[in-house]
Amino acid sequence: MGLLGRIRNGASHDEREAARLRDATCMDGVVPIGEAPQRVPVRICGEVQQIRLVPHEYSKVFEVTIADGTGAAVLAFSGNRRIAGFDPGRRVRAEGVGCPDRRRVRLVNPAYTLLG
């Protein structure tokens, strides 16, 4: 039984959603986002929560925020306006070097795999 099945009926919506995300993104070799170390190579997995295009002085940055129930991470792809397959609710595994970004992990131009 997954973590979601073990959460009591009295759990809040946020607790149930966090448990659902943890169950959906749990994989071998993947570090929970909330425990991801900074400034070292890391492999994380999460569900796309937000997509945005951020203007910068010389180019645009396509940012994807993913969450796994333990935390959130930003995948930043410089020079891209859109990457096919990144849609809200889609699971993605990403690998790169984490850097701090306002209490979140930020991976710049990570290797990624789109999952089911």
N, C-alpha and C positions, 0 to 999 in steps of 0.2 A: 504494500500500500504506500502510495506517495505521501509526501508531507501534507498536501492539500487534504487528503482523506483523514489525516490525524488531527487537523485543526478542529476545534470545537465549534458547534453551531453558533455559539455566541460571539465568534470572532468578528471584528469589524470588516468592512469591505476592503480597506487597505491591507489588512492582514491576510485576507483570503486571496487578494490579487498578488501580493508578495509571494505567498506559498505557491500559487499557480505558476508564476514566473520561475521560481526556483525549480519546480518539478519539470517544467518545459525546457529549461536550459541546462540541466544537470548532465554532464558528459565527462568521460574519462579524459584526463590531461588538461582540463579547463579549470582555471582559478575563478572562484566567485568574485564578481566585480568589487564587492565591498572589501575583499581581502587582497586585491591585486597590488603587488608591489610597484613602486615608482622607479623609473630610470633603469629598468632591466627588462629583457624580453619577457612577454607574457602572452598567454592565450586565454581569451575570455569568450563568453557566449551570452547572448541576450536577445531580447525581442525589441524590434524597432518601435520606439515610442514617438519620436519626432524627427522630422526632416526639415532642413532649412538651408538656404543659400545665403552665405555671408559675404558681403562685398568687402574687399580689401583694396589697398592702394593700386596694386598692379594686376590682380586677378580675383576671381571668385573662389570661395571655398565651400564645397558641398559638405555639410555636417549632418551626421546621423547620430541621434541619441538612442542608445540601447539600454535596457535594464534587465536584471535577472532576479529581482527580489531582494538582493543584498545591497544593491547600489546601482548607479548609472554611470555610463561611459559615453564619451563623444568620439566618434570616428570621423576624422577630418581628412577630406580628400582635396588637396589644393589643385586649382586649375580645372576643376570639373563643375559643370552646371547641373549635371544629373548622372546617376549611375543606375542603369536598368536593374530591376529586381528589388531595390530597397523600397519597401512599402510598409506602412504601419501594420504591426502584427506579425511581420515576417521575422523568423529567427535567423540569426547570423553568428558565425564564429569568426573572430578576428585575432590576428597575431601581430604584435609590434612591441615597441618600447613605450611603456606608459610614462606620461608626464603629468604633473599636477595641474588641475584646472578647476578651481573653486570647489573643492571637496569631491571632485569626480576624477575619473581616469580619462586621459585624452590620448588617443593613438593617432599619429599623423601618418597618412598614407599607408595604412596597415594592409597586410595580406588578409583576405577575407574569403569565406565560403558562405554562400546563401543556403540555408537549410529549409526543410519543409514548411 
